[in-house]
């Protein structure tokens, strides 16, 4: 008997950490007779939409921004009616502190079980009023969730406090991200990086990713290493601000905005060092990918230590730029090698915890 699951996500399905996790689960679900549909907030097309729709799944779209008014979409009433008639076995919410509101809203929609998932160890907002509101909302999750899951202990403790929760790690395709010298050479040649020292970063252009600090680090690095270039993968609301800062620092010829790419694993191969100076992370999913490809990574001390899955990573504070420079320069970059066994030993093989989630789904539906 098929298990029907509704994923709820607080934005559209762009190429980012939480979305990558959901898609990892989605791609493996059919083999276990699990069907997953998505409810998202926003009517603009997301990176993963075509893949989901071509697989026969539904994406329900709730408009919530002015730009959404430009698009034709189902009314909320129509969406709710469809969801009620679908009789989903499980609603799995990925909206962090707002999971409680999702559960309350869908409680009378013929949905049997509710799962709360925490993907962060801090709120994704700067507004103090919104932070207070979310702090209040997260205390209510325990009253409505049948099960609480987190991507790390830090993310779980942040959202659930001392309530019991299960940690399911965000695994990756180890073969896809394994170090490959041929791909490295090809990518560096294609991108005209053969004689460059390549610094990389992947993440949405949002405040928590701390791109301004990243540019400050790169500005200082250029003083020591003239052939350094910076590859920025991703997009987001602050991309134009960061573009302007590259101009202000006269770095525009050395900083390359690559946008959202289909083959991020190949870009990791081309890089020499990966930087993630985030203000906070639930896990730091890209660090697992980058380390798997043998990249040396430097992350902020705000990133959970659970992301340390190889010897090729260090953590530095983000209260000062200068200590990052010798850390970048003093690494032996000629010693790059596969880290697949290390990553698997730490439990980040994509299949491991996805299978655990499917067992949870099976157990929850048997109870009903």
Secondary structure, 3 states (H helix, E strand, C coil): CCEEEEEEECCCCCCCHHHHHHHHHHHHHHHHCEEEEEEEECCCCCCCHHHHHHCCCCEEEECCCHHHHHCCCCCHHHHHHHHHHHCCCEEEECCHHHHHHHHHHHCCCCCCEEEEEECCCCCCCCCHHHHHHHHHHHCCHHHHCCEEEECCHHHHHHHHCCCCCEECCCCECHHHHCCCHHHHHHHHHHCCCCCCEEEEEECCCCHHHCHHHHHHHHHHHHHHCCCEEEEEECCCCCHHHHHHHHHHCCCCCCEEEEECCCCHHHHHHHCCEEEECCCCCCCCHHHHHHHHCCCEEEEECCCCHHHCCCCCEEEECCCCCCHHHHHHHCCCHHHCCCCHHHHHHCCCEHHHHHHHHHHHHHHHHHCC
